[in-house]
Amino acid sequence: MAELHPKIAEWFRRRGWQPRDHQLAMLAHGLADGSALLIAPTGGGKTLAGFLSTLQELAELHPHNGIHTLYVSPLKALAVDIARNLEQPVLEMGLPITIETRTGDTPASRRQRIRVSPPDILITTPEQMSLIVADPHAAHLLRELKTVIIDELHSIVTSKRGVLLSLALSRIRTLAPQVKTFGLSATVADPDALCHWLAPAHTKPVSLVLGRPGAPAQIRILESAERVPWSGHSSRYATADIYEEIKRARMALVFVNTRSQAEMLFQDLWTANEESLPIALHHGSLDVGQRRKVEAAMAENKLRAVVCTSTLDLGIDWGDVDLVIHVGAPKGSSRLLQRIGRANHRLDEASNALLVPSNRFEVLECEAAVEAASENAQDTQYPSVMKFDCLAQHVMGRACAGPFHADELFAEVTSAFTFRNISREKFDRVLDFVATGGYALKSYARYAKLKQQEDGTWRMSHPRLAQNYRMNIGTIVEDPMLKLRLARVRKVLGRRMVMGGFVLGELEEYFLSQLAVGDTFLFAGQVLRFEGLDEFGALATRTTARDPMIPSYAGGKFPLSTYLAERVRGILASPEKWKRLPAQVGEWLSTQRWASVLPRADQMLVETFPRADKYYLVCYPFEGRLAQQTLGMLLTRRLERWGAKPMGFVASEYALVVWMLSDISLLIQSGCISLAKLFDEDMLGDDLEAWLAESNLMKRTFRNVAVIAGLIERRAPGKEKTVRQQTVNTDLIYDALRTHQPDHILLEAAWDDAAEGLIDIHRLGAMLKRIKNHILHQPLDRVSPLAVPVLLDIGRESISGDADDALLAEAAETLEREATRLV
Amino acid sequence: MMPFSPKQLKPSNARRPGLSREITIRLAGASFVPHLSGGLYWPEEQTLVVSDLHLEQGVSLARRGLHVPPFDTRTTLSELKNLLAETAAKRLVLLGDSFHAPDAHAGLDEESCIELRAVTSTVETIWICGNHDPDPPEGLGGEAVTELTLGPIVLRHIPSPVPHGCVEISGHLHPGASVVSRGRRTHAKCFVTDQRRLIMPAFGAYTGALSVSSRAYDGLFDEPEAQVFMLGRSAIHRLPLSRVR
């Protein structure tokens, strides 16, 4: 076992603490220059475990030659907090160590200071890591680097941020061959994958250090006297119950899945807040300053509750949270465990959590989640690998740092876990893409971004490109965001003049484009009136309106995990488990058994029935919205071809409904349509290809890929487009590529993304395999209890789309009818 | 034998895809047929009007380091060729901003030059100058003017004040509109028109659209009468300007 440095040992002693076994194990690995992955529950002193060897190595006076340790945190807020939590003990131990943070919010002056006199420890984010290695001075800055610590590794590796980070890591290993990597992670189903991820490819995986698991969490599901809604995501019915729970707790974190849900719940809670408890709001769109205020108030225990989104997911120790309320289903057991860990950051005390399902299916899902959590069972998630758009961004970043040889860069890239299997041919195509766009037509040779020199190296053709790179870095391509400012209205010569005031936060441009001047909406916990756009962004005024117009789509953004889905099917099939459910939900399921049928756990139920002037087919795959949306697209195509005249479909997390003009029960019973054929796996062939090519989802995926790869720039927010400023719409680029160069590397990348992300092909494929020969058809003469929730979802969907003739024609016709009525 | 009359040379558009007989735009007593691709055909004059081709837009972006697919010029030209064949127009009016940059025509590849010359040598071609291409293209044929008057109609690039009794067809603004139906917002390029003027959508393959509710359109249209003709995927839809954004 490694010996603690006297100063550190003394600090432990003064506090009356014992270093934990996993902390000492990490220290031993660190001092032996070995990389390691630490898996420990929240509250286990993980952060300190990661830093211990660094503190020990820097405990004595030392020359400041460059950064010694890089600490990467997935969240900006987390970085700031880690710095705060580290500075304190370093000060108390009396160690001569300098600590700085560098995030997207760090002003240029401080970045410059970091470059000129680098701290011992730099706490930063994955995006900043990419920027650091793209700096021409990177080699100098990192030459003394000993340790890279990556926090919340489990959450980073599953996204493109992880892919980019692993590329940055490959570069760092070249610049500082002596560096060791530490990963800190919550419990995961497959730690081996993470151990491999941290090590250079084709070498031994890093060592695994396991912390002692914490006390099992106590999780309840809300039993409300109110009626649990059939569908929707508002959880409004439970506001009073949630408020009561907050009153009983010292401090509660109230998690919801989306920003709009957070806004809505916050508003409702304040309406119910008769005792004026300090309840705050925290989500990613709020202004940084406001978020910091909330965080500080939390740390000082000045708040009783914070309504938040995933911005507070990760392990920051803020104040004495003793209750986590999860509103809406948690969607995955790992996410639930992580969020619950936010209550009571002391390892040996049980965390206390309450789940509030927002509809009846979510009751089942919460039940499944509680089951899973009690077994500490995790969802299996795989690291994301081989993203060509990320590689393109990395290649450009490499060029910003200086000229390079393609062979050397290829060797470096293949040393990253995420690109260990990339072929030289693919790599060269990506390089060609970065240089001139990768087109068969070599018309951009003159405008190449990278040019090969006589010595064989590739060199950036213009310094301006480095600036472009810095402005477009990262993998998070959200809807373009606009700043929202509180406006003052003055009457000038009888005209309403709107003047911009202070910034409230940021909103998706997509959302704002839906608003007309005068529309009201919820933001930052207040009802605002939209006043229009100016050159800096959107303007709004406060209003006394009580019922704001809220974005119509408020569904969860995370799909139900495969793991939980299986459990939900199990609960549905086992009436003996219904006793644990709220009475009204149990009744609902009993009625279903009586009015229709309940499938066995291995079956998929398909119900068909007439309603009004249409015929409905409802199936219950429980595979999450994304996979079911794709299924919906493909089923409609087939039904169309087979003459059932489908009119539309809606997918929820649990079920899929397709409605049509032909009597589908009859078509099935007469053998005209075979359900086995309808749900045959072969739909993933040509049908998928044909649909995807035209789909908006694919265009959206392509847009993300094009931005990450640097084909187009992120749009400068806050400006209304003038003709001159218009950049090319990515849909048009997508169409042009499909027509003229269908094998382009970015189309390949987009397809790949769509298959695993937006349309969840893998999951759909597994599902079709699972239900083969297990379809249970139940023709009915009217809607079944189980089908009600998804039918209520019809008309709730709101998706912006391209010229859709049916909708345009309908709009025109409606107006015509209106017009004729007037005559 | 029937005596020869030019009317008989006119194609019957009734069954042609793309050109809609149902939708015509009446302007100054004349009928115009809008086309899905954004072109406008004037049967009486056998004239096809297209606006804002922005040829070589891709190259302009590539110069800034954005290597968008270099297929825009070809796509736009082949679309134009199809439209000429379909309408059998005798005259082609390019309503300005035909090229994305003043010197862009110099960079056209050989294939595109041949294609353009083939067009200008078969139909009477009039290049109206735009703000992007103030100078007439050289060596491509056709005639360049700043504006053109055909009967009661004046054609120019930038919408301008229209004297009483005159009617203008212009481009420049790249009009687009969106409409909400069933909770969905649908966007499309469009023609905008009232009794006095018509603004054409941009024809170029990479051109975007500027919403008709934007300030750039202030004062151009007489709201109660104005209409938009939105370009769907397979049909054109007429809506009052007051009902779209």
Interface residues (C-beta under 8 A of the other chain):
Chain A: F433 T436 G437 G438 Y439 L441 S443 Y444 Y447 K449 H462 R464 L465 N468 S513 Q514 A516 S552 L711 I712 E713 E720 K721 T722 V723 Q726 T727 V728 N729 L732 I733 A736 L737 T739 H740 Q741 H744 G795 R796 E797 S798 I799 S800 G801 D802 A803 D804 D805 L807 L808 A809 E810 A811 A812 T814 L815
Chain B: Q57 G58 V59 L61 A62 R63 G65 L66 H67 V68 P69 P70 F71 D72 R74 T75 D109 H172 L173 H174 S178 V179 V180 S181 R182 G183 R184 R185 T186 H187 A188 A205 Y206 T207 G208 L210 S214 R215 A216 M230 L231 G232 R233 S234 A235 H237 R238 L239 P240 R243 R245
